[in-house]
Amino acid sequence: MRSNISFVIPDKKLAKFCKDNHIKKLSIFGSALTEGFNSKSDIDLLVEFEEGLTPGIFKILDMEEELSYFFDGRKVDLRTPNDISRYFREQVTESSEVIYAKS
């Protein structure tokens, strides 16, 4: 298990989730990595899918709901690099912390 801020991420369950959903890389970014993180903060996740296997918006919404269970029921925002403004994309990718990478 991986310890992060005030929650624990079960590595094996997260790896299974990522494999089942064709996720190549999953990273956490935003307030969860700062001192500003609190009980009302959501979890921002940056996701990279396997080539040609990016799901549609409804599947991504389902994935956000499922991922919330890994983070003590907190709201999860799942974003691809293309979802993030080009003005902030580099900053987000450089400051993010990888929590899953396909081996």
C-alpha positions as CSV (number, residue, x, y, z in Angstrom):
1,M,0.0,0.0,0.0
2,R,1.1,3.5,-0.8
3,S,0.6,6.3,1.8
4,N,-0.3,9.7,0.5
5,I,-1.4,12.7,2.5
6,S,-4.4,11.4,4.6
7,F,-5.4,8.4,2.5
8,V,-3.9,5.1,1.5
9,I,-3.9,3.9,-2.0
10,P,-4.1,0.1,-2.3
11,D,-1.5,-0.6,-5.0
12,K,-2.8,-4.0,-6.2
13,K,-6.4,-2.9,-6.6
14,L,-5.3,0.3,-8.3
15,A,-3.1,-1.7,-10.7
16,K,-6.1,-4.0,-11.5
17,F,-8.3,-0.9,-12.1
18,C,-5.7,0.6,-14.4
19,K,-5.2,-2.6,-16.4
20,D,-8.9,-3.2,-16.8
21,N,-9.4,0.4,-18.1
22,H,-6.3,0.4,-20.4
23,I,-4.5,3.1,-18.4
24,K,-0.9,3.4,-19.2
25,K,-0.1,6.0,-16.5
26,L,-2.0,7.6,-13.6
27,S,-0.6,10.6,-11.7
28,I,-2.0,12.7,-8.9
29,F,-1.6,16.5,-9.1
30,G,-3.0,19.7,-7.6
31,S,-4.0,20.4,-4.0
32,A,-3.6,16.8,-2.9
33,L,0.2,17.3,-3.1
34,T,0.2,20.6,-1.2
35,E,-0.3,21.9,2.3
36,G,-3.6,23.4,1.1
37,F,-5.1,19.9,0.9
38,N,-8.0,19.5,3.4
39,S,-11.0,17.4,4.1
40,K,-13.1,19.2,1.4
41,S,-10.5,18.9,-1.3
42,D,-11.1,16.7,-4.3
43,I,-8.5,14.5,-6.0
44,D,-7.1,15.6,-9.3
45,L,-5.7,12.7,-11.4
46,L,-3.9,12.9,-14.7
47,V,-4.5,9.8,-16.9
48,E,-2.8,8.5,-20.0
49,F,-4.6,5.7,-21.8
50,E,-3.1,3.1,-24.1
51,E,-2.9,4.3,-27.6
52,G,-6.3,4.1,-29.4
53,L,-8.1,3.1,-26.2
54,T,-9.2,6.4,-24.7
55,P,-12.8,6.0,-23.5
56,G,-15.7,8.3,-24.0
57,I,-17.0,10.9,-21.5
58,F,-19.6,8.6,-19.9
59,K,-17.0,5.9,-19.2
60,I,-14.6,8.5,-17.8
61,L,-17.4,9.7,-15.4
62,D,-17.9,6.0,-14.3
63,M,-14.2,5.7,-13.8
64,E,-14.1,8.9,-11.6
65,E,-16.9,7.4,-9.4
66,E,-15.0,4.1,-9.1
67,L,-11.7,5.9,-8.3
68,S,-13.3,7.8,-5.5
69,Y,-13.4,4.6,-3.5
70,F,-9.6,4.5,-3.6
71,F,-9.5,8.0,-2.0
72,D,-11.9,7.6,1.0
73,G,-15.0,8.7,-1.1
74,R,-13.5,12.0,-2.2
75,K,-14.6,13.5,-5.5
76,V,-12.2,12.6,-8.2
77,D,-11.5,14.6,-11.3
78,L,-9.9,12.5,-14.1
79,R,-8.1,14.5,-16.8
80,T,-6.0,13.6,-19.8
81,P,-3.1,15.9,-20.7
82,N,-5.2,17.3,-23.6
83,D,-8.0,18.2,-21.1
84,I,-5.6,20.6,-19.4
85,S,-5.0,24.1,-20.8
86,R,-1.8,24.2,-22.8
87,Y,-0.8,27.1,-20.6
88,F,-0.7,24.9,-17.5
89,R,-0.1,21.5,-19.0
90,E,3.7,21.5,-18.5
91,Q,3.4,22.7,-14.9
92,V,0.9,20.0,-14.1
93,T,2.9,17.2,-15.7
94,E,6.1,18.3,-14.0
95,S,4.5,18.6,-10.5
96,S,2.4,15.5,-10.7
97,E,3.3,12.3,-8.8
98,V,2.9,9.0,-10.6
99,I,0.8,6.5,-8.7
100,Y,0.6,3.9,-11.5
101,A,2.7,3.2,-14.5
102,K,2.2,0.2,-16.8
103,S,5.2,-2.1,-16.7
